[in-house]
Amino acid sequence: MSETFVLGGVQTDFLRNWTREGITLAAAVAEAAEGALADAAMSADEVGVGHVGNFASEIFTGQGHLGGLL
């Protein structure tokens, strides 16, 4: 077995209306990634792997696979 470390994370606000704010799906994923990096006090080049939790993106945006945006 190898060791697993969770160094940082962030959760976006479910009640935000990205369309009203003019935020694209890619920009929202970037905001979450930048928040997690800031929480971990790391830069992107130090990350080995990232995971995206997605509850209902496909219903609201038509895009269910968000890992590619990360």
VENJO-V370435 format. One record per backbone hydrogen bond with DSSP energy under -1.0 kcal/mol. NH is the residue of the N-H (numbers start at 1). CO is the residue of the C=O. E is the energy in kcal/mol with one decimal. If there is no record, write none. Layout:
NH/CO/E + NH/CO/E
//
This chain:
16/13/-1.3 + 21/17/-1.7 + 23/18/-3.0 + 28/24/-2.0 + 29/25/-2.2 + 30/26/-2.3 + 31/27/-2.4 + 32/28/-2.0 + 33/29/-2.7 + 34/30/-2.8 + 35/31/-2.0 + 36/32/-2.3 + 37/33/-2.4 + 38/34/-2.3 + 39/35/-2.3 + 40/36/-1.9 + 42/37/-2.3 + 46/43/-1.9 + 47/44/-1.6 + 60/56/-1.4 + 61/57/-3.3 + 62/58/-1.1 + 69/66/-1.1 + 70/66/-1.1
//
